[in-house]
Amino acid sequence: MRQAEFTQRFGELTPKPRSVLILMLEGKTDDEIAREIGASEATVRKHIQNLCDHFSIAAEVDGIRKNRRQE
């Protein structure tokens, strides 16, 4: 993904998902993110799943499920 496309997609995010993404990029754990945004870890994981979908990060490659958070 090119910088311009990332910037456009980032700009489309609402405040909570944007915060989750920033905190993820800072290396925070799901628990740390949950505490910072005042949500449950399950909610954070759902935000991460939605972010992966928004940024077109595949959940499966060649039939093998992968951890999209690392991507």
Predicted model as a PDB file, atoms N, CA, C, CB and O in Angstrom, pLDDT in the B-factor column:
MODEL        1                                                                  
ATOM      1  N   MET A   1       0.847  -1.165   0.000  1.00 72.00           N  
ATOM      2  CA  MET A   1       0.000   0.000   0.000  1.00 72.00           C  
ATOM      3  C   MET A   1       0.898   1.234   0.000  1.00 72.00           C  
ATOM      4  CB  MET A   1      -0.967  -0.006   1.219  1.00 72.00           C  
ATOM      5  O   MET A   1       1.865   1.326   0.756  1.00 72.00           O  
ATOM      6  N   ARG A   2       0.558   2.146  -0.842  1.00 86.00           N  
ATOM      7  CA  ARG A   2       1.340   3.382  -0.944  1.00 86.00           C  
ATOM      8  C   ARG A   2       0.947   4.369   0.150  1.00 86.00           C  
ATOM      9  CB  ARG A   2       1.149   4.025  -2.326  1.00 86.00           C  
ATOM     10  O   ARG A   2      -0.130   4.276   0.739  1.00 86.00           O  
ATOM     11  N   GLN A   3       1.832   5.303   0.402  1.00 89.00           N  
ATOM     12  CA  GLN A   3       1.629   6.314   1.449  1.00 89.00           C  
ATOM     13  C   GLN A   3       0.319   7.070   1.257  1.00 89.00           C  
ATOM     14  CB  GLN A   3       2.797   7.302   1.464  1.00 89.00           C  
ATOM     15  O   GLN A   3      -0.426   7.273   2.216  1.00 89.00           O  
ATOM     16  N   ALA A   4       0.037   7.483   0.038  1.00 91.00           N  
ATOM     17  CA  ALA A   4      -1.177   8.266  -0.221  1.00 91.00           C  
ATOM     18  C   ALA A   4      -2.434   7.452   0.098  1.00 91.00           C  
ATOM     19  CB  ALA A   4      -1.209   8.734  -1.690  1.00 91.00           C  
ATOM     20  O   ALA A   4      -3.390   7.975   0.672  1.00 91.00           O  
ATOM     21  N   GLU A   5      -2.426   6.173  -0.277  1.00 90.00           N  
ATOM     22  CA  GLU A   5      -3.582   5.331  -0.004  1.00 90.00           C  
ATOM     23  C   GLU A   5      -3.749   5.115   1.502  1.00 90.00           C  
ATOM     24  CB  GLU A   5      -3.444   3.981  -0.726  1.00 90.00           C  
ATOM     25  O   GLU A   5      -4.864   5.149   2.022  1.00 90.00           O  
ATOM     26  N   PHE A   6      -2.620   4.891   2.200  1.00 87.00           N  
ATOM     27  CA  PHE A   6      -2.684   4.733   3.657  1.00 87.00           C  
ATOM     28  C   PHE A   6      -3.241   5.996   4.300  1.00 87.00           C  
ATOM     29  CB  PHE A   6      -1.288   4.409   4.234  1.00 87.00           C  
ATOM     30  O   PHE A   6      -4.115   5.923   5.165  1.00 87.00           O  
ATOM     31  N   THR A   7      -2.743   7.142   3.884  1.00 91.00           N  
ATOM     32  CA  THR A   7      -3.193   8.416   4.444  1.00 91.00           C  
ATOM     33  C   THR A   7      -4.687   8.619   4.210  1.00 91.00           C  
ATOM     34  CB  THR A   7      -2.401   9.578   3.832  1.00 91.00           C  
ATOM     35  O   THR A   7      -5.402   9.078   5.100  1.00 91.00           O  
ATOM     36  N   GLN A   8      -5.152   8.280   3.019  1.00 93.00           N  
ATOM     37  CA  GLN A   8      -6.582   8.415   2.716  1.00 93.00           C  
ATOM     38  C   GLN A   8      -7.403   7.501   3.617  1.00 93.00           C  
ATOM     39  CB  GLN A   8      -6.859   8.091   1.231  1.00 93.00           C  
ATOM     40  O   GLN A   8      -8.386   7.938   4.215  1.00 93.00           O  
ATOM     41  N   ARG A   9      -7.003   6.229   3.716  1.00 91.00           N  
ATOM     42  CA  ARG A   9      -7.756   5.282   4.546  1.00 91.00           C  
ATOM     43  C   ARG A   9      -7.683   5.662   6.026  1.00 91.00           C  
ATOM     44  CB  ARG A   9      -7.224   3.855   4.343  1.00 91.00           C  
ATOM     45  O   ARG A   9      -8.665   5.513   6.753  1.00 91.00           O  
ATOM     46  N   PHE A  10      -6.540   6.143   6.467  1.00 90.00           N  
ATOM     47  CA  PHE A  10      -6.401   6.582   7.854  1.00 90.00           C  
ATOM     48  C   PHE A  10      -7.365   7.731   8.128  1.00 90.00           C  
ATOM     49  CB  PHE A  10      -4.943   7.012   8.155  1.00 90.00           C  
ATOM     50  O   PHE A  10      -8.000   7.777   9.182  1.00 90.00           O  
ATOM     51  N   GLY A  11      -7.473   8.655   7.179  1.00 93.00           N  
ATOM     52  CA  GLY A  11      -8.365   9.798   7.318  1.00 93.00           C  
ATOM     53  C   GLY A  11      -9.836   9.415   7.376  1.00 93.00           C  
ATOM     54  O   GLY A  11     -10.654  10.180   7.887  1.00 93.00           O  
ATOM     55  N   GLU A  12     -10.182   8.245   6.859  1.00 93.00           N  
ATOM     56  CA  GLU A  12     -11.567   7.769   6.869  1.00 93.00           C  
ATOM     57  C   GLU A  12     -11.979   7.175   8.214  1.00 93.00           C  
ATOM     58  CB  GLU A  12     -11.762   6.737   5.783  1.00 93.00           C  
ATOM     59  O   GLU A  12     -13.166   6.956   8.458  1.00 93.00           O  
ATOM     60  N   LEU A  13     -11.008   6.915   9.084  1.00 94.00           N  
ATOM     61  CA  LEU A  13     -11.303   6.272  10.368  1.00 94.00           C  
ATOM     62  C   LEU A  13     -11.960   7.243  11.339  1.00 94.00           C  
ATOM     63  CB  LEU A  13     -10.024   5.707  10.985  1.00 94.00           C  
ATOM     64  O   LEU A  13     -11.676   8.441  11.337  1.00 94.00           O  
ATOM     65  N   THR A  14     -12.845   6.700  12.169  1.00 94.00           N  
ATOM     66  CA  THR A  14     -13.420   7.485  13.255  1.00 94.00           C  
ATOM     67  C   THR A  14     -12.408   7.526  14.398  1.00 94.00           C  
ATOM     68  CB  THR A  14     -14.790   6.885  13.730  1.00 94.00           C  
ATOM     69  O   THR A  14     -11.427   6.784  14.367  1.00 94.00           O  
ATOM     70  N   PRO A  15     -12.618   8.366  15.396  1.00 95.00           N  
ATOM     71  CA  PRO A  15     -11.605   8.554  16.448  1.00 95.00           C  
ATOM     72  C   PRO A  15     -11.152   7.288  17.184  1.00 95.00           C  
ATOM     73  CB  PRO A  15     -12.133   9.502  17.445  1.00 95.00           C  
ATOM     74  O   PRO A  15      -9.950   7.115  17.389  1.00 95.00           O  
ATOM     75  N   LYS A  16     -12.070   6.394  17.591  1.00 95.00           N  
ATOM     76  CA  LYS A  16     -11.652   5.194  18.355  1.00 95.00           C  
ATOM     77  C   LYS A  16     -10.742   4.289  17.541  1.00 95.00           C  
ATOM     78  CB  LYS A  16     -12.879   4.398  18.813  1.00 95.00           C  
ATOM     79  O   LYS A  16      -9.650   3.954  17.999  1.00 95.00           O  
ATOM     80  N   PRO A  17     -11.166   3.876  16.325  1.00 95.00           N  
ATOM     81  CA  PRO A  17     -10.272   3.029  15.540  1.00 95.00           C  
ATOM     82  C   PRO A  17      -8.931   3.706  15.230  1.00 95.00           C  
ATOM     83  CB  PRO A  17     -10.951   2.633  14.248  1.00 95.00           C  
ATOM     84  O   PRO A  17      -7.889   3.052  15.189  1.00 95.00           O  
ATOM     85  N   ARG A  18      -8.975   5.007  15.016  1.00 96.00           N  
ATOM     86  CA  ARG A  18      -7.729   5.741  14.758  1.00 96.00           C  
ATOM     87  C   ARG A  18      -6.810   5.652  15.977  1.00 96.00           C  
ATOM     88  CB  ARG A  18      -8.027   7.230  14.411  1.00 96.00           C  
ATOM     89  O   ARG A  18      -5.605   5.442  15.838  1.00 96.00           O  
ATOM     90  N   SER A  19      -7.384   5.813  17.171  1.00 96.00           N  
ATOM     91  CA  SER A  19      -6.583   5.691  18.405  1.00 96.00           C  
ATOM     92  C   SER A  19      -6.017   4.293  18.561  1.00 96.00           C  
ATOM     93  CB  SER A  19      -7.429   6.044  19.634  1.00 96.00           C  
ATOM     94  O   SER A  19      -4.857   4.122  18.937  1.00 96.00           O  
ATOM     95  N   VAL A  20      -6.851   3.279  18.268  1.00 94.00           N  
ATOM     96  CA  VAL A  20      -6.391   1.895  18.369  1.00 94.00           C  
ATOM     97  C   VAL A  20      -5.212   1.671  17.427  1.00 94.00           C  
ATOM     98  CB  VAL A  20      -7.542   0.908  18.045  1.00 94.00           C  
ATOM     99  O   VAL A  20      -4.214   1.067  17.822  1.00 94.00           O  
ATOM    100  N   LEU A  21      -5.312   2.141  16.208  1.00 93.00           N  
ATOM    101  CA  LEU A  21      -4.235   1.965  15.239  1.00 93.00           C  
ATOM    102  C   LEU A  21      -2.954   2.643  15.708  1.00 93.00           C  
ATOM    103  CB  LEU A  21      -4.652   2.517  13.877  1.00 93.00           C  
ATOM    104  O   LEU A  21      -1.877   2.050  15.646  1.00 93.00           O  
ATOM    105  N   ILE A  22      -3.063   3.866  16.171  1.00 95.00           N  
ATOM    106  CA  ILE A  22      -1.883   4.588  16.641  1.00 95.00           C  
ATOM    107  C   ILE A  22      -1.228   3.847  17.801  1.00 95.00           C  
ATOM    108  CB  ILE A  22      -2.259   6.017  17.067  1.00 95.00           C  
ATOM    109  O   ILE A  22      -0.008   3.685  17.827  1.00 95.00           O  
ATOM    110  N   LEU A  23      -2.028   3.400  18.751  1.00 95.00           N  
ATOM    111  CA  LEU A  23      -1.483   2.680  19.906  1.00 95.00           C  
ATOM    112  C   LEU A  23      -0.879   1.339  19.491  1.00 95.00           C  
ATOM    113  CB  LEU A  23      -2.578   2.457  20.958  1.00 95.00           C  
ATOM    114  O   LEU A  23       0.136   0.920  20.048  1.00 95.00           O  
ATOM    115  N   MET A  24      -1.489   0.666  18.522  1.00 91.00           N  
ATOM    116  CA  MET A  24      -0.915  -0.578  17.996  1.00 91.00           C  
ATOM    117  C   MET A  24       0.454  -0.317  17.389  1.00 91.00           C  
ATOM    118  CB  MET A  24      -1.849  -1.209  16.946  1.00 91.00           C  
ATOM    119  O   MET A  24       1.408  -1.058  17.630  1.00 91.00           O  
ATOM    120  N   LEU A  25       0.537   0.746  16.597  1.00 90.00           N  
ATOM    121  CA  LEU A  25       1.796   1.083  15.939  1.00 90.00           C  
ATOM    122  C   LEU A  25       2.876   1.479  16.944  1.00 90.00           C  
ATOM    123  CB  LEU A  25       1.578   2.212  14.942  1.00 90.00           C  
ATOM    124  O   LEU A  25       4.069   1.375  16.661  1.00 90.00           O  
ATOM    125  N   GLU A  26       2.447   1.931  18.112  1.00 94.00           N  
ATOM    126  CA  GLU A  26       3.387   2.240  19.197  1.00 94.00           C  
ATOM    127  C   GLU A  26       3.837   0.986  19.932  1.00 94.00           C  
ATOM    128  CB  GLU A  26       2.752   3.213  20.185  1.00 94.00           C  
ATOM    129  O   GLU A  26       4.698   1.053  20.809  1.00 94.00           O  
ATOM    130  N   GLY A  27       3.252  -0.172  19.575  1.00 92.00           N  
ATOM    131  CA  GLY A  27       3.643  -1.432  20.186  1.00 92.00           C  
ATOM    132  C   GLY A  27       2.880  -1.807  21.439  1.00 92.00           C  
ATOM    133  O   GLY A  27       3.298  -2.697  22.180  1.00 92.00           O  
ATOM    134  N   LYS A  28       1.762  -1.133  21.683  1.00 94.00           N  
ATOM    135  CA  LYS A  28       0.957  -1.423  22.879  1.00 94.00           C  
ATOM    136  C   LYS A  28       0.250  -2.766  22.724  1.00 94.00           C  
ATOM    137  CB  LYS A  28      -0.080  -0.295  23.130  1.00 94.00           C  
ATOM    138  O   LYS A  28      -0.086  -3.167  21.609  1.00 94.00           O  
ATOM    139  N   THR A  29       0.023  -3.458  23.833  1.00 92.00           N  
ATOM    140  CA  THR A  29      -0.723  -4.712  23.834  1.00 92.00           C  
ATOM    141  C   THR A  29      -2.219  -4.405  23.805  1.00 92.00           C  
ATOM    142  CB  THR A  29      -0.359  -5.577  25.078  1.00 92.00           C  
ATOM    143  O   THR A  29      -2.638  -3.266  24.012  1.00 92.00           O  
ATOM    144  N   ASP A  30      -3.013  -5.440  23.546  1.00 92.00           N  
ATOM    145  CA  ASP A  30      -4.469  -5.257  23.549  1.00 92.00           C  
ATOM    146  C   ASP A  30      -4.939  -4.728  24.904  1.00 92.00           C  
ATOM    147  CB  ASP A  30      -5.185  -6.588  23.216  1.00 92.00           C  
ATOM    148  O   ASP A  30      -5.800  -3.851  24.971  1.00 92.00           O  
ATOM    149  N   ASP A  31      -4.368  -5.270  25.982  1.00 95.00           N  
ATOM    150  CA  ASP A  31      -4.739  -4.844  27.339  1.00 95.00           C  
ATOM    151  C   ASP A  31      -4.402  -3.371  27.557  1.00 95.00           C  
ATOM    152  CB  ASP A  31      -4.022  -5.712  28.395  1.00 95.00           C  
ATOM    153  O   ASP A  31      -5.216  -2.622  28.099  1.00 95.00           O  
ATOM    154  N   GLU A  32      -3.220  -2.955  27.142  1.00 96.00           N  
ATOM    155  CA  GLU A  32      -2.818  -1.549  27.306  1.00 96.00           C  
ATOM    156  C   GLU A  32      -3.722  -0.622  26.494  1.00 96.00           C  
ATOM    157  CB  GLU A  32      -1.346  -1.355  26.881  1.00 96.00           C  
ATOM    158  O   GLU A  32      -4.126   0.441  26.966  1.00 96.00           O  
ATOM    159  N   ILE A  33      -4.030  -1.041  25.271  1.00 95.00           N  
ATOM    160  CA  ILE A  33      -4.913  -0.235  24.423  1.00 95.00           C  
ATOM    161  C   ILE A  33      -6.293  -0.123  25.061  1.00 95.00           C  
ATOM    162  CB  ILE A  33      -5.023  -0.849  23.005  1.00 95.00           C  
ATOM    163  O   ILE A  33      -6.886   0.955  25.100  1.00 95.00           O  
ATOM    164  N   ALA A  34      -6.798  -1.252  25.562  1.00 96.00           N  
ATOM    165  CA  ALA A  34      -8.123  -1.258  26.198  1.00 96.00           C  
ATOM    166  C   ALA A  34      -8.177  -0.267  27.357  1.00 96.00           C  
ATOM    167  CB  ALA A  34      -8.474  -2.673  26.699  1.00 96.00           C  
ATOM    168  O   ALA A  34      -9.141   0.486  27.496  1.00 96.00           O  
ATOM    169  N   ARG A  35      -7.140  -0.272  28.181  1.00 97.00           N  
ATOM    170  CA  ARG A  35      -7.123   0.657  29.316  1.00 97.00           C  
ATOM    171  C   ARG A  35      -7.053   2.106  28.852  1.00 97.00           C  
ATOM    172  CB  ARG A  35      -5.941   0.350  30.235  1.00 97.00           C  
ATOM    173  O   ARG A  35      -7.702   2.975  29.435  1.00 97.00           O  
ATOM    174  N   GLU A  36      -6.273   2.373  27.812  1.00 96.00           N  
ATOM    175  CA  GLU A  36      -6.114   3.751  27.340  1.00 96.00           C  
ATOM    176  C   GLU A  36      -7.376   4.317  26.697  1.00 96.00           C  
ATOM    177  CB  GLU A  36      -4.981   3.821  26.354  1.00 96.00           C  
ATOM    178  O   GLU A  36      -7.663   5.508  26.824  1.00 96.00           O  
ATOM    179  N   ILE A  37      -8.133   3.455  26.001  1.00 96.00           N  
ATOM    180  CA  ILE A  37      -9.331   3.972  25.328  1.00 96.00           C  
ATOM    181  C   ILE A  37     -10.600   3.701  26.116  1.00 96.00           C  
ATOM    182  CB  ILE A  37      -9.457   3.364  23.950  1.00 96.00           C  
ATOM    183  O   ILE A  37     -11.689   4.089  25.692  1.00 96.00           O  
ATOM    184  N   GLY A  38     -10.471   3.040  27.260  1.00 96.00           N  
ATOM    185  CA  GLY A  38     -11.632   2.780  28.108  1.00 96.00           C  
ATOM    186  C   GLY A  38     -12.582   1.758  27.522  1.00 96.00           C  
ATOM    187  O   GLY A  38     -13.798   1.952  27.536  1.00 96.00           O  
ATOM    188  N   ALA A  39     -12.029   0.665  27.003  1.00 96.00           N  
ATOM    189  CA  ALA A  39     -12.843  -0.385  26.391  1.00 96.00           C  
ATOM    190  C   ALA A  39     -12.345  -1.750  26.859  1.00 96.00           C  
ATOM    191  CB  ALA A  39     -12.802  -0.287  24.839  1.00 96.00           C  
ATOM    192  O   ALA A  39     -11.307  -1.853  27.513  1.00 96.00           O  
ATOM    193  N   SER A  40     -13.093  -2.789  26.517  1.00 96.00           N  
ATOM    194  CA  SER A  40     -12.660  -4.149  26.855  1.00 96.00           C  
ATOM    195  C   SER A  40     -11.641  -4.633  25.815  1.00 96.00           C  
ATOM    196  CB  SER A  40     -13.883  -5.123  26.923  1.00 96.00           C  
ATOM    197  O   SER A  40     -11.540  -4.077  24.721  1.00 96.00           O  
ATOM    198  N   GLU A  41     -10.892  -5.675  26.178  1.00 93.00           N  
ATOM    199  CA  GLU A  41      -9.945  -6.256  25.226  1.00 93.00           C  
ATOM    200  C   GLU A  41     -10.676  -6.823  24.017  1.00 93.00           C  
ATOM    201  CB  GLU A  41      -9.107  -7.352  25.899  1.00 93.00           C  
ATOM    202  O   GLU A  41     -10.167  -6.759  22.899  1.00 93.00           O  
ATOM    203  N   ALA A  42     -11.872  -7.380  24.234  1.00 93.00           N  
ATOM    204  CA  ALA A  42     -12.660  -7.919  23.120  1.00 93.00           C  
ATOM    205  C   ALA A  42     -13.006  -6.807  22.127  1.00 93.00           C  
ATOM    206  CB  ALA A  42     -13.954  -8.595  23.644  1.00 93.00           C  
ATOM    207  O   ALA A  42     -12.980  -7.021  20.915  1.00 93.00           O  
ATOM    208  N   THR A  43     -13.327  -5.634  22.640  1.00 95.00           N  
ATOM    209  CA  THR A  43     -13.634  -4.493  21.778  1.00 95.00           C  
ATOM    210  C   THR A  43     -12.398  -4.070  20.999  1.00 95.00           C  
ATOM    211  CB  THR A  43     -14.172  -3.312  22.608  1.00 95.00           C  
ATOM    212  O   THR A  43     -12.482  -3.748  19.813  1.00 95.00           O  
ATOM    213  N   VAL A  44     -11.259  -4.071  21.662  1.00 92.00           N  
ATOM    214  CA  VAL A  44     -10.005  -3.718  20.990  1.00 92.00           C  
ATOM    215  C   VAL A  44      -9.725  -4.718  19.870  1.00 92.00           C  
ATOM    216  CB  VAL A  44      -8.823  -3.686  22.000  1.00 92.00           C  
ATOM    217  O   VAL A  44      -9.358  -4.323  18.763  1.00 92.00           O  
ATOM    218  N   ARG A  45      -9.896  -6.010  20.153  1.00 90.00           N  
ATOM    219  CA  ARG A  45      -9.667  -7.032  19.127  1.00 90.00           C  
ATOM    220  C   ARG A  45     -10.619  -6.836  17.942  1.00 90.00           C  
ATOM    221  CB  ARG A  45      -9.845  -8.446  19.725  1.00 90.00           C  
ATOM    222  O   ARG A  45     -10.228  -7.033  16.791  1.00 90.00           O  
ATOM    223  N   LYS A  46     -11.854  -6.454  18.221  1.00 92.00           N  
ATOM    224  CA  LYS A  46     -12.814  -6.191  17.141  1.00 92.00           C  
ATOM    225  C   LYS A  46     -12.372  -4.978  16.321  1.00 92.00           C  
ATOM    226  CB  LYS A  46     -14.238  -5.960  17.716  1.00 92.00           C  
ATOM    227  O   LYS A  46     -12.472  -4.987  15.094  1.00 92.00           O  
ATOM    228  N   HIS A  47     -11.885  -3.934  16.996  1.00 92.00           N  
ATOM    229  CA  HIS A  47     -11.355  -2.772  16.275  1.00 92.00           C  
ATOM    230  C   HIS A  47     -10.189  -3.200  15.384  1.00 92.00           C  
ATOM    231  CB  HIS A  47     -10.900  -1.665  17.270  1.00 92.00           C  
ATOM    232  O   HIS A  47     -10.093  -2.767  14.236  1.00 92.00           O  
ATOM    233  N   ILE A  48      -9.307  -4.046  15.907  1.00 89.00           N  
ATOM    234  CA  ILE A  48      -8.154  -4.507  15.130  1.00 89.00           C  
ATOM    235  C   ILE A  48      -8.624  -5.300  13.910  1.00 89.00           C  
ATOM    236  CB  ILE A  48      -7.213  -5.373  16.008  1.00 89.00           C  
ATOM    237  O   ILE A  48      -8.104  -5.124  12.808  1.00 89.00           O  
ATOM    238  N   GLN A  49      -9.606  -6.168  14.114  1.00 88.00           N  
ATOM    239  CA  GLN A  49     -10.161  -6.938  13.000  1.00 88.00           C  
ATOM    240  C   GLN A  49     -10.729  -5.997  11.935  1.00 88.00           C  
ATOM    241  CB  GLN A  49     -11.256  -7.908  13.503  1.00 88.00           C  
ATOM    242  O   GLN A  49     -10.487  -6.182  10.742  1.00 88.00           O  
ATOM    243  N   ASN A  50     -11.479  -5.000  12.371  1.00 90.00           N  
ATOM    244  CA  ASN A  50     -12.060  -4.031  11.435  1.00 90.00           C  
ATOM    245  C   ASN A  50     -10.980  -3.214  10.731  1.00 90.00           C  
ATOM    246  CB  ASN A  50     -13.022  -3.095  12.171  1.00 90.00           C  
ATOM    247  O   ASN A  50     -11.107  -2.910   9.545  1.00 90.00           O  
ATOM    248  N   LEU A  51      -9.915  -2.858  11.457  1.00 89.00           N  
ATOM    249  CA  LEU A  51      -8.808  -2.123  10.849  1.00 89.00           C  
ATOM    250  C   LEU A  51      -8.137  -2.967   9.768  1.00 89.00           C  
ATOM    251  CB  LEU A  51      -7.779  -1.708  11.919  1.00 89.00           C  
ATOM    252  O   LEU A  51      -7.808  -2.463   8.694  1.00 89.00           O  
ATOM    253  N   CYS A  52      -7.937  -4.246  10.057  1.00 85.00           N  
ATOM    254  CA  CYS A  52      -7.329  -5.134   9.069  1.00 85.00           C  
ATOM    255  C   CYS A  52      -8.189  -5.205   7.817  1.00 85.00           C  
ATOM    256  CB  CYS A  52      -7.126  -6.539   9.655  1.00 85.00           C  
ATOM    257  O   CYS A  52      -7.672  -5.179   6.700  1.00 85.00           O  
ATOM    258  N   ASP A  53      -9.491  -5.292   8.002  1.00 86.00           N  
ATOM    259  CA  ASP A  53     -10.404  -5.298   6.854  1.00 86.00           C  
ATOM    260  C   ASP A  53     -10.320  -3.972   6.104  1.00 86.00           C  
ATOM    261  CB  ASP A  53     -11.859  -5.563   7.313  1.00 86.00           C  
ATOM    262  O   ASP A  53     -10.264  -3.956   4.874  1.00 86.00           O  
ATOM    263  N   HIS A  54     -10.310  -2.872   6.831  1.00 88.00           N  
ATOM    264  CA  HIS A  54     -10.267  -1.534   6.230  1.00 88.00           C  
ATOM    265  C   HIS A  54      -8.989  -1.328   5.412  1.00 88.00           C  
ATOM    266  CB  HIS A  54     -10.367  -0.458   7.323  1.00 88.00           C  
ATOM    267  O   HIS A  54      -9.009  -0.680   4.366  1.00 88.00           O  
ATOM    268  N   PHE A  55      -7.882  -1.887   5.900  1.00 83.00           N  
ATOM    269  CA  PHE A  55      -6.607  -1.736   5.211  1.00 83.00           C  
ATOM    270  C   PHE A  55      -6.275  -2.946   4.333  1.00 83.00           C  
ATOM    271  CB  PHE A  55      -5.499  -1.515   6.223  1.00 83.00           C  
ATOM    272  O   PHE A  55      -5.142  -3.101   3.876  1.00 83.00           O  
ATOM    273  N   SER A  56      -7.286  -3.807   4.102  1.00 81.00           N  
ATOM    274  CA  SER A  56      -7.164  -4.962   3.202  1.00 81.00           C  
ATOM    275  C   SER A  56      -6.027  -5.916   3.587  1.00 81.00           C  
ATOM    276  CB  SER A  56      -6.950  -4.479   1.785  1.00 81.00           C  
ATOM    277  O   SER A  56      -5.263  -6.358   2.729  1.00 81.00           O  
ATOM    278  N   ILE A  57      -5.924  -6.225   4.866  1.00 78.00           N  
ATOM    279  CA  ILE A  57      -4.937  -7.194   5.341  1.00 78.00           C  
ATOM    280  C   ILE A  57      -5.645  -8.538   5.436  1.00 78.00           C  
ATOM    281  CB  ILE A  57      -4.311  -6.768   6.732  1.00 78.00           C  
ATOM    282  O   ILE A  57      -6.581  -8.697   6.221  1.00 78.00           O  
ATOM    283  N   ALA A  58      -5.209  -9.487   4.655  1.00 67.00           N  
ATOM    284  CA  ALA A  58      -5.866 -10.787   4.565  1.00 67.00           C  
ATOM    285  C   ALA A  58      -5.714 -11.582   5.850  1.00 67.00           C  
ATOM    286  CB  ALA A  58      -5.306 -11.581   3.400  1.00 67.00           C  
ATOM    287  O   ALA A  58      -4.678 -11.523   6.513  1.00 67.00           O  
ATOM    288  N   ALA A  59      -6.759 -12.328   6.197  1.00 62.00           N  
ATOM    289  CA  ALA A  59      -6.741 -13.176   7.386  1.00 62.00           C  
ATOM    290  C   ALA A  59      -6.155 -14.542   7.079  1.00 62.00           C  
ATOM    291  CB  ALA A  59      -8.146 -13.329   7.952  1.00 62.00           C  
ATOM    292  O   ALA A  59      -5.759 -15.279   7.983  1.00 62.00           O  
ATOM    293  N   GLU A  60      -6.104 -14.871   5.804  1.00 52.00           N  
ATOM    294  CA  GLU A  60      -5.660 -16.200   5.407  1.00 52.00           C  
ATOM    295  C   GLU A  60      -4.860 -16.088   4.115  1.00 52.00           C  
ATOM    296  CB  GLU A  60      -6.867 -17.164   5.232  1.00 52.00           C  
ATOM    297  O   GLU A  60      -5.250 -15.378   3.188  1.00 52.00           O  
ATOM    298  N   VAL A  61      -3.736 -16.798   4.068  1.00 52.00           N  
ATOM    299  CA  VAL A  61      -2.922 -16.836   2.864  1.00 52.00           C  
ATOM    300  C   VAL A  61      -2.665 -18.295   2.534  1.00 52.00           C  
ATOM    301  CB  VAL A  61      -1.582 -16.045   3.045  1.00 52.00           C  
ATOM    302  O   VAL A  61      -2.183 -19.050   3.379  1.00 52.00           O  
ATOM    303  N   ASP A  62      -2.979 -18.691   1.328  1.00 48.00           N  
ATOM    304  CA  ASP A  62      -2.803 -20.081   0.890  1.00 48.00           C  
ATOM    305  C   ASP A  62      -3.437 -21.069   1.858  1.00 48.00           C  
ATOM    306  CB  ASP A  62      -1.323 -20.399   0.734  1.00 48.00           C  
ATOM    307  O   ASP A  62      -2.870 -22.126   2.132  1.00 48.00           O  
ATOM    308  N   GLY A  63      -4.616 -20.727   2.376  1.00 50.00           N  
ATOM    309  CA  GLY A  63      -5.334 -21.619   3.274  1.00 50.00           C  
ATOM    310  C   GLY A  63      -4.823 -21.649   4.693  1.00 50.00           C  
ATOM    311  O   GLY A  63      -5.314 -22.432   5.506  1.00 50.00           O  
ATOM    312  N   ILE A  64      -3.848 -20.814   5.013  1.00 48.00           N  
ATOM    313  CA  ILE A  64      -3.275 -20.776   6.366  1.00 48.00           C  
ATOM    314  C   ILE A  64      -3.689 -19.480   7.039  1.00 48.00           C  
ATOM    315  CB  ILE A  64      -1.717 -20.904   6.329  1.00 48.00           C  
ATOM    316  O   ILE A  64      -3.433 -18.388   6.531  1.00 48.00           O  
ATOM    317  N   ARG A  65      -4.339 -19.620   8.196  1.00 49.00           N  
ATOM    318  CA  ARG A  65      -4.737 -18.421   8.958  1.00 49.00           C  
ATOM    319  C   ARG A  65      -3.493 -17.782   9.545  1.00 49.00           C  
ATOM    320  CB  ARG A  65      -5.763 -18.773  10.091  1.00 49.00           C  
ATOM    321  O   ARG A  65      -2.576 -18.477   9.981  1.00 49.00           O  
ATOM    322  N   LYS A  66      -3.464 -16.472   9.555  1.00 50.00           N  
ATOM    323  CA  LYS A  66      -2.314 -15.775  10.119  1.00 50.00           C  
ATOM    324  C   LYS A  66      -2.778 -14.715  11.093  1.00 50.00           C  
ATOM    325  CB  LYS A  66      -1.457 -15.148   9.015  1.00 50.00           C  
ATOM    326  O   LYS A  66      -3.943 -14.318  11.092  1.00 50.00           O  
ATOM    327  N   ASN A  67      -1.867 -14.266  11.914  1.00 52.00           N  
ATOM    328  CA  ASN A  67      -2.154 -13.225  12.887  1.00 52.00           C  
ATOM    329  C   ASN A  67      -2.070 -11.883  12.176  1.00 52.00           C  
ATOM    330  CB  ASN A  67      -1.169 -13.289  14.099  1.00 52.00           C  
ATOM    331  O   ASN A  67      -0.979 -11.391  11.886  1.00 52.00           O  
ATOM    332  N   ARG A  68      -3.226 -11.295  11.898  1.00 51.00           N  
ATOM    333  CA  ARG A  68      -3.233 -10.044  11.140  1.00 51.00           C  
ATOM    334  C   ARG A  68      -2.694  -8.880  11.954  1.00 51.00           C  
ATOM    335  CB  ARG A  68      -4.636  -9.728  10.668  1.00 51.00           C  
ATOM    336  O   ARG A  68      -2.272  -7.875  11.382  1.00 51.00           O  
ATOM    337  N   ARG A  69      -2.700  -8.992  13.254  1.00 57.00           N  
ATOM    338  CA  ARG A  69      -2.198  -7.901  14.090  1.00 57.00           C  
ATOM    339  C   ARG A  69      -0.729  -7.626  13.762  1.00 57.00           C  
ATOM    340  CB  ARG A  69      -2.366  -8.242  15.595  1.00 57.00           C  
ATOM    341  O   ARG A  69      -0.298  -6.473  13.764  1.00 57.00           O  
ATOM    342  N   GLN A  70       0.034  -8.676  13.484  1.00 50.00           N  
ATOM    343  CA  GLN A  70       1.449  -8.512  13.175  1.00 50.00           C  
ATOM    344  C   GLN A  70       1.664  -7.842  11.826  1.00 50.00           C  
ATOM    345  CB  GLN A  70       2.146  -9.855  13.197  1.00 50.00           C  
ATOM    346  O   GLN A  70       2.700  -7.219  11.594  1.00 50.00           O  
ATOM    347  N   GLU A  71       0.694  -7.969  10.946  1.00 48.00           N  
ATOM    348  CA  GLU A  71       0.816  -7.359   9.630  1.00 48.00           C  
ATOM    349  C   GLU A  71       0.600  -5.870   9.701  1.00 48.00           C  
ATOM    350  CB  GLU A  71      -0.167  -7.978   8.661  1.00 48.00           C  
ATOM    351  O   GLU A  71       0.666  -5.188   8.678  1.00 48.00           O  
TER     352      GLU A  71                                                      
ENDMDL                                                                          
END                                                                             
